[in-house]
Amino acid sequence: MASESKFVGWLAYDESSVAGNMKWGVFEPKPFTEDDVDIEITHSGICGSDIHTLRSGWGPTMYPCVVGHEIVGKAVRVGSKAQQERGIKVGDRVGVGAQSGSCLKPECAMCSSNEEPRCLHRVDTYNSIYPDGSKSYGGYANYNRSPGHFVVKIPDELDSADAAPMLCGGITVYSPLKKNGCGSTAKTIGIVGIGGLGHFGLLFAKALGAEKITAISRTSSKRADAEKMGADVFIATNEDHNWTEKHSNSLDLIISTVSSSDMPLSGYLRLLKLNGRFVQVGAPEDFLPGFSAFSLIVHGVNISGSLIGSPSEIEEMLQLAAAKRIKPWIQKIPMKSANKAVVDMAHGKARYRYTLVNDNATSDEA
């Protein structure tokens, strides 16, 4: 990577950026250290988190901001420490997900147990601050600079456009499925919300060996798609008024991907078996709905949340995706059309993930 190369990307300057008002311009990445990897970006997935951040939905965004945390491209500059730790060389095809920093101290209970996303000093791939005070910038750009600990190699068997959305969307559901025994102790799985995250939930639940997979959505409009993705049962909560009774006590594990404050949470909990688990991964901009304590007490139900996954989990997920030939449902969109893609994403038009393709990248798979 030539030292004079500029980092250029789609900059959001205020909340109106979510309406297609990002501006292409130069930004200053973190100072390069021997722990870092510079990536020439060929592909960047569009995630729901990008939409929330562009409009300051989860709190004030540190504008100007470049979103995008599903980054795939070619390593063009690799620090000596990053190369030693990760085995990454210039020219390797690599990726970065939603996290690009944590304390990594041996005494940190999270970092020392492969739970880096829960480190109190986590740095997000965009809209965050590194320990040196510099800002993090994401993947709607030509280059990304991230600490090597959070950079992963992409298996040869995976297409870059397919791998990109796995780095946040995929791992967000893979991690709680795997940790909660999908395919082993949890045989019957429910996925709430058949969108970008939910479609990955169906694909990975199938790949992990679930015996029965139930797709849960408001309407039946996505029934055919869900069945092609691996669903054995489909529940349309707005259409089947007896769905809680009909499917009660049927699921070991539910992964909820929806970001809604009015979802029928009590009804979902009734679907769980004795000691069943409900894991929330969708993050509303306000609050989750309330529910009766008896929803927990009667069947000993457990409610928890999950947040992305560690670099080691991402590597494990990518290897599974390669071995099982998992093919996400994506649409490729030129990087130059990012503004329109963001508007369409915000309006729920994606079926089921968008991947921005950087036509100006020099890597082979651009």
ABEGO torsion letter per residue (X at the ends): XBAABBBBBBBBABAAAAAGABBBBBBBBBBBBAABBBBBBABBBBBAAAAAAAAGAAEBBBOBBBBEABBBBBBABBBAAAAAAAGBBBGBBBBBBABABBAGBAABAAAAAGAAAABAABBBABGBBBAAGBBBBBABBABBBBBAAABBBBBAABBAAAAAAAAAAAAAAAAAAAAAGBGBABABBBBBEBBAAAAAAAAAAAAAGBABBBBBBABAAAAAAAAAAGBABBBBAAABAAAAAAABGABABBBBABBBAABBAAAAAAABBBGBBBBBABBBABBBBBBBAAAAAAAGBBBBBBBEBBAAAAAAAAAAAAAAGBBBBBBBBBAAAAAAAAAAAAAGABOABBBBBBAABABAAX
